[in-house]
Each structure stands twice: as structure tokens, then as C-alpha cells.
Amino acid sequence: MEKTQKWKSQFMIVALGQAVSMLGSHGVQFALIWWLAEKTSSPLMLGISGLVAYLPMTLFSPLAGIAADRYNRKFISIFSDMAMGAVALIYAGLLFFFDLPVWTVFVMLCVRGIGSTFQQPAIQSIIPQLVPKDQLVKTNGWMQLLNSGSFLLGPVIGASLYAIFPMSVVLMSDVAGAILASIALAVVKIPKLEKTAQEEQHFIAEIKEGLQVFKEDKKLFYVVIAEALCMFFYAPLSSFYPLMTSDYFKLSAMYGSVVELSFAIGMMASSLLFSSVLKINRKIRVSFIGLFGMGMMSLLCGIIPPTYVGWFFFAGGCICLGASGNVHTIPLTAYMQETISPEKMGRAFSVLTLISSVTMPIGLLFSSPIAENVGVNVWFFISGLCIMILTAGILIRYSSKCGKEKS
């Protein structure tokens, strides 16, 4: 009983610390993107902002995964958080004293992207070191629930601060979040991994070993291929959300924050179900269903008329989008944490990050000119249709190859 209480308390300290950090990050991210949307009103500029934020993931994900497996995951996570907080502090100071051009936001987003690239696989690999295998679905549900709460409150806080204070003050919430998250992780004792000979392998060999995890597990291979193809269409949508509210529906930043809030409510509701009553056995199949749901809701959001009443339907669609994303992500993360050996987990998660980080910039390069010319709502429709077709096609293939095995 005492052992059970110990891992639970340690997990909650880490999870709450990360939630506070994400709260500050989501608030600042919303304020920065809305600031950019108001100043430029350009899908292309917002596309570039997403590109520079995700490009570091493309370049550094393999290195981040190897670092998470080879070095101290706790140190990597704390250092990354504090580095991102320091960047926010420096940029806040420069904004306070100087009238900086808009493009300087891209520099900040790029540096923050590097920190996030190293932090994510480290944290994802720490969780199974703290949590028993049979509790991973629930604990991932709790992690997503706290993340959803950050999504829920972050944009509201960001919009409120943006309406009252200059951007230099808004950025300080990110600094505070990074400090608190680092303190929370610092007080938790993370069990050490046993050192293996694999740690001395060549860099390229370690990257190949991370890829081999997916090649050896056909169930995992199919769902990751589906995610990679679908993210090409879906990932750019996150950069276009502000323009759906400001340009398509012609509404203010507060309405934009409500859209983000709606997305977070969907995430929170689904996370709560996963962390409490839902018991998932066939995790990969459920992950496919979530991916298909993301496509269906994107398509529906793209055909909503640009009226005030239409905006309420858009907000409702965003609730379902947030829920579908968790239905895809939570079972997939739990499956990976259950089946992949601890010494390879960082590399495996970094490969997943690499896939999304590669598809995001390519998708933005492809989608931004289209959205610029025909409207962001049309891209919502196109992306939703393509995601549904791709998911259905790969699910049929998956069922014929792996259908007899429980996943």
C-alpha cells in the first residue's frame, strides 16, 4: 500500500509541474499567434510561424531521443524547461525596451521548439519509470487531463493578459511556469536505468535501432504510418485556428480563446474517461478510430457558414476534435510504453516526434499558399476528407494483416 501511494504521489508531482508549465506555454503561445494574426492577417505568415516552431523537431528529434536514452532524463527535462523560460524572459526584456519587428517572433518560436524537442521524449520516458505497466493507460489519461486543463485555461489567460498588458508582461507567465515545473521535477526521485552496451553505439546505429522498434511491431507500424500521412493534412490546422475566428468569422481574440477552450474541453472530457472508467484492450484499433474522428470533424468544420451562429457550431466541432485527438493519442502512447523496452523508449518516442515534425513543415508549405488563396475553411474541408480516406485505407490494410491479433 505504501509503495502504491509513493508512485502515485511522485507521478502527481511530475504531472502537476508539467501542467503548470504547459499552462504558461499555452497562454503565451495563444497571445503570440493572435498578435501575429492581428498584425499580418496572413495564413502564409502563420504558416511560417508553425514552420519555424516545428523545424527544430525535424532536425533534432533523433538526437533528443538518443539523449533521453543515454543521459539523465530528469536533467534534460529541467534544463529544457529552464532554457525555454530564459528565452521568454530575454524576449520580454527586448520587447519592453525596443519596438521589435514581427519576424523576431519566429526566432523565439524556433528556440522554444528546440527546447520542446528535447523535453518531450525525456518526460514521456520518465513516466513508465515511475508508473506500473498496468496503470499506464490511466496515468496517460491523467497526463492528458492536466494537459487539457492547460489548454482550457491557457488561451483564456493568454487572451485576458493580451487585452490588458503588453506582450512583454504576458511572456512572464511562461517564465513562471518553467520555474515551477523544474522545481516539481527536481524533488522527485527517478529510478535509474541499468546501463547497457547499447549506450555506446554509434549515433546512426542508435537512430536505426529506434526505427527498428516500429519495423518489428507491425501493429505499431501501421498506426504510425497512418498518423504520419494524416498529420501532413491535420498539423497545419493548428496554425490556422486564429484566422478561422478573426478572418472567416470576423470575431475578436476573446472568441478565439473560446475556440481554444472548446478544443480543451473535448480533450479534458476524453482524458477524464480514459483516466477513470474506460478500459482499453485493443489500443491500436481505438487509436485508428480517434484518427478517423479527427478527419471527420475537420471536414465538418470546413463547411460551416461564416455566420455568428456558425461560429458556435465551429466551437462545438472543436470540442469533438479535441476529444478525437485524445482517443488517438492516449491508447497509442500507453501501447508504446507497455511494449517498448525502457532503454529504447526515448528513441522510439523521438521517432514519433520526428514524424510529426517532418510532416508539419511540409504540410504548412503545401497548405499555406492554398489557404492564402481559397480560405482556411477550405483547407479544413480538404484535410478532413484526406484524413478519413487515408485512415480508412490503412485500417483496412491493418485489419487484413493484424486483425487476428489483439492490440
Beta strands, then each sheet from edge to edge (+ up, - down):
end
